[in-house]
Amino acid sequence: MAIAVPASRGRIPVTAAERLAAARGGLVSAFVTRESRGQDQRCPWDLVSLSGQTAIERAAVAWLVAEAVMRQRCGPSDKAFQTWRTATLAGASLTGLDRDLVLAFASPVFKPQGNPSGEPSHGVPGHVGEWLWYLLALEQPDLPERAREYLAEPKDTVTDSGGDGLVIYRVPQAPGPEFLFRLWEMKKYTGQDNSVTDTVRGAWDQLAEHGARYVISQTAWAYKHVSPEAEDFVSQLAELWLTGHPSSGAGVSVATNSSAVPQRRAFDRSHERIPKLPHDGQLEGLIIAVDNFTDFATHVQELVWTAL
């Protein structure tokens, strides 16, 4: 039995957000601007901005993230996903077995804190940042020089110490390696001094120290999903990383408040933090800017939890 519940105070109705999301093709990229920066440095980076959105645009993006999260979490259990989606759009609260089923999939990361007055959890903003990176990467069109072969989905939890993201590319008609890979580390920054520099630096240091382990944690899953032509390449990922082979590479993504976007340079000293990747084109950066990113992440959490 589903019990009707009121919409969250101050939020756009879920049905309105869903309609706008569908009208724009169900794509997060339809709501953002993307700008390439740092093309003169070893680590160029992109700025993806969700700033200045209307309330309904912001709600539509939050819905797209929440829907994608639950679709992935429910996996082959279409019943769980459809039960969650139907109840959420109807503004209804699940009970009984339906609630227990959906709760099992939704609880990791998104379960609200038992003590509202306690210290806020940093897991939700970080996880939402990973999902923004993933959806933007999924929607990004292939380039003439590289076509996506494999994209790892975000982890179910925020406590897994493995790598955050892995992308494998096929290189059409390349004189060198037929495939490339990029190991990504995702961070969120919601500090008060409006500087993401330390966060970026820490992410590169983390990749420099633990990158081989992160690659290994991604390899087995990637091996199951790439084409047969890429299987041999995947089996060599750890060695390619350790030797700094030109086909290896890394990226750092930071989801943050729009006010924290660097006004001058960013990622310009990234190569100093990870010298094991010395070749041009091996490093990439991304900053995802959202007005009040913490509130946006909370909105996603609310959408996941509305029916529960």
C-alpha positions in Angstrom: 0.0 0.0 0.0 1.3 3.5 -0.9 0.5 6.4 1.3 0.6 9.9 -0.2 3.2 12.2 1.3 3.7 16.0 0.6 6.4 17.3 -1.5 9.6 18.5 0.2 9.3 22.1 1.4 10.6 24.5 -1.2 11.3 21.9 -3.8 9.8 21.8 -7.3 7.3 18.9 -7.7 9.0 15.7 -8.9 6.6 15.3 -11.8 7.5 18.8 -13.1 11.2 18.0 -12.8 10.8 14.7 -14.6 8.8 16.3 -17.5 11.5 18.9 -18.1 14.2 16.2 -17.9 12.4 14.1 -20.4 11.8 17.1 -22.7 15.6 17.6 -22.9 16.3 14.1 -23.8 17.0 12.8 -20.3 20.6 14.2 -20.5 22.4 16.1 -17.8 24.6 17.6 -20.5 21.5 19.4 -21.9 21.5 21.5 -18.7 25.1 22.5 -18.5 27.7 24.6 -20.3 31.1 23.1 -20.9 34.3 25.2 -21.5 37.8 23.9 -22.2 40.6 25.6 -20.2 44.3 25.2 -19.8 45.0 24.1 -23.3 48.6 25.5 -23.0 49.5 23.3 -20.0 50.4 19.7 -19.4 47.0 19.0 -17.8 44.2 20.8 -19.7 40.8 20.8 -18.0 37.2 21.4 -18.6 34.8 23.5 -16.6 31.2 22.1 -16.6 28.9 24.6 -15.1 25.4 24.1 -13.7 25.3 27.6 -12.2 22.6 30.1 -12.8 19.9 27.5 -13.3 16.3 28.1 -12.6 14.7 26.1 -9.8 13.0 23.7 -12.2 16.2 23.1 -14.2 18.1 22.4 -11.0 15.3 20.0 -10.0 15.4 18.3 -13.3 19.2 17.6 -13.0 18.7 16.3 -9.5 16.0 14.0 -10.8 18.2 12.7 -13.6 21.0 11.9 -11.1 18.6 10.2 -8.6 16.9 8.2 -11.3 20.3 7.0 -12.7 21.5 6.1 -9.2 18.5 4.0 -8.5 18.5 2.3 -11.9 22.1 1.2 -11.4 21.5 0.2 -7.8 18.5 -1.9 -8.6 20.3 -3.6 -11.5 18.4 -6.6 -12.7 15.6 -6.0 -10.3 13.4 -4.0 -12.5 10.5 -4.5 -10.0 12.5 -2.6 -7.3 13.4 0.3 -9.7 9.9 0.6 -11.1 8.3 0.4 -7.6 10.6 3.2 -6.5 10.1 5.4 -9.6 6.3 5.0 -9.6 6.0 5.9 -5.9 8.4 8.8 -6.1 6.6 10.4 -9.0 3.2 9.8 -7.4 4.4 11.4 -4.1 3.6 8.2 -2.3 5.3 6.4 0.6 5.9 2.7 0.2 5.0 0.2 2.9 5.4 -3.5 3.6 7.4 -5.7 1.3 7.6 -3.0 -1.4 9.3 -0.6 1.1 11.6 -3.3 2.4 12.7 -4.2 -1.2 13.4 -0.6 -2.3 15.0 0.2 1.1 17.6 -2.5 0.6 18.8 -0.9 -2.6 18.5 2.7 -1.5 20.0 2.6 2.0 23.8 2.7 1.2 25.0 6.3 1.1 21.5 7.8 0.9 19.9 6.8 4.2 19.3 10.0 6.2 21.2 10.6 9.4 19.6 9.3 12.5 20.6 12.5 14.4 19.7 15.6 12.2 21.6 17.8 14.6 24.8 15.8 14.2 27.7 16.4 11.9 26.6 16.2 8.3 27.6 13.2 6.3 30.2 13.9 3.5 29.2 10.7 1.7 26.3 12.1 -0.2 28.0 15.1 -1.8 31.0 12.9 -2.8 28.8 10.2 -4.3 26.6 12.7 -6.2 29.8 14.3 -7.5 30.9 10.9 -8.8 27.5 10.4 -10.5 27.7 13.8 -12.2 31.1 12.9 -13.5 29.8 9.5 -14.8 26.7 10.8 -16.5 28.7 13.6 -18.2 31.3 11.1 -19.3 28.6 8.8 -20.6 26.9 11.5 -22.6 30.1 13.0 -24.0 30.4 12.3 -27.7 33.4 10.4 -29.1 36.2 12.4 -30.5 37.9 11.6 -33.9 41.1 10.6 -32.0 39.4 8.3 -29.4 36.1 6.5 -29.0 34.9 5.2 -25.7 35.2 1.4 -25.3 34.3 1.1 -21.6 33.2 3.4 -18.8 33.1 2.1 -15.2 29.9 2.8 -13.2 30.3 4.5 -9.8 30.7 2.3 -6.8 27.6 1.5 -4.6 29.2 2.9 -1.5 31.6 5.7 -0.5 33.8 3.5 1.7 35.3 1.3 -1.1 39.0 2.2 -1.3 39.3 1.2 -5.0 39.5 3.6 -7.9 36.7 6.0 -8.6 36.5 5.9 -12.3 38.0 4.1 -15.3 37.6 4.9 -19.0 39.0 2.8 -21.8 39.2 4.3 -25.3 39.7 2.7 -28.7 42.0 4.8 -30.9 40.9 4.6 -34.6 43.7 4.1 -37.1 46.4 5.0 -34.5 50.1 4.5 -35.3 50.7 3.7 -31.6 48.5 1.8 -29.1 45.1 0.8 -30.3 43.7 1.5 -26.9 44.1 4.1 -24.1 42.9 4.3 -20.6 42.3 7.0 -18.0 42.1 6.3 -14.3 40.0 9.0 -12.6 39.8 10.2 -9.0 36.7 12.1 -8.0 36.5 14.6 -5.2 34.0 17.1 -3.8 34.9 20.5 -2.3 32.5 22.4 -0.2 35.0 24.4 1.9 34.6 28.0 3.0 37.7 29.5 1.5 36.6 29.0 -2.1 39.9 27.3 -3.2 39.9 23.8 -4.8 43.7 23.8 -5.1 44.4 21.6 -2.1 41.7 19.2 -3.2 43.1 18.9 -6.6 46.6 18.4 -5.2 45.5 15.7 -2.8 43.7 13.8 -5.6 46.8 13.7 -7.7 48.9 12.6 -4.7 46.4 9.8 -4.0 46.6 8.6 -7.6 50.4 8.8 -7.5 50.6 6.6 -4.4 47.7 4.2 -4.9 47.1 4.3 -8.7 48.3 0.7 -9.3 45.9 -0.7 -6.7 43.1 1.4 -8.1 43.7 0.1 -11.6 43.8 -3.5 -10.3 40.5 -3.0 -8.5 38.9 -2.0 -11.8 40.5 -4.5 -14.1 38.4 -7.6 -13.4 35.1 -5.8 -13.9 36.3 -4.1 -17.1 37.6 -7.4 -18.5 34.0 -8.7 -18.4 32.6 -5.8 -20.4 35.0 -4.8 -23.1 35.1 -6.2 -26.6 37.3 -9.3 -27.3 39.8 -7.1 -29.1 40.3 -5.1 -25.9 40.7 -8.0 -23.5 44.5 -8.3 -23.9 44.9 -4.5 -23.3 42.8 -4.7 -20.1 45.0 -7.5 -18.8 48.0 -5.2 -19.0 46.5 -2.1 -17.3 48.5 -2.4 -14.1 51.8 -2.8 -15.9 51.0 0.0 -18.3 50.3 2.2 -15.3 53.4 1.3 -13.4 55.7 2.0 -16.4 53.9 5.2 -17.3 53.2 3.9 -20.8 51.8 6.5 -23.2 48.6 4.5 -23.4 48.0 5.1 -19.7 46.7 8.3 -18.1 44.8 9.8 -15.2 42.2 12.5 -14.5 40.9 14.4 -11.5 37.4 15.7 -11.2 36.2 18.1 -8.5 32.5 18.8 -7.9 32.1 22.1 -6.0 30.2 25.3 -5.5 30.2 27.8 -8.4 31.8 30.3 -6.1 34.9 28.1 -5.9 35.7 27.9 -9.6 39.3 29.0 -10.2 39.3 32.5 -11.8 42.8 32.1 -13.3 44.5 28.8 -13.5 44.0 25.3 -12.3 45.7 21.9 -12.8 48.7 23.8 -14.1 51.1 22.0 -11.7 49.4 18.6 -11.8 52.2 17.0 -13.7 54.5 17.7 -10.7 52.3 15.6 -8.4 52.3 12.5 -10.6 55.7 12.3 -12.5 55.2 8.7 -13.4 52.9 10.0 -16.3 55.4 12.1 -18.2 53.9 12.1 -21.7 51.7 14.8 -23.3 48.0 14.0 -23.2 48.2 11.7 -20.2 46.6 14.1 -17.7 43.0 15.5 -17.7 41.1 17.7 -15.2 37.5 18.5 -14.7 35.6 20.9 -12.4 31.9 20.5 -12.0 30.4 23.8 -10.6 27.0 23.8 -9.0 25.3 26.7 -7.1 25.2 25.5 -3.5 26.5 22.0 -4.3 25.7 20.6 -0.8 22.1 21.6 -1.2 22.0 20.0 -4.7 23.4 16.7 -3.3 20.8 16.9 -0.5 18.1 17.3 -3.1 19.2 14.1 -4.8 19.2 12.3 -1.5 15.6 13.5 -0.9 14.5 12.2 -4.2 16.0 8.8 -3.6 14.4 8.7 -0.2 11.0 10.3 -0.9 9.1 7.0 -1.1 10.7 5.6 2.0 
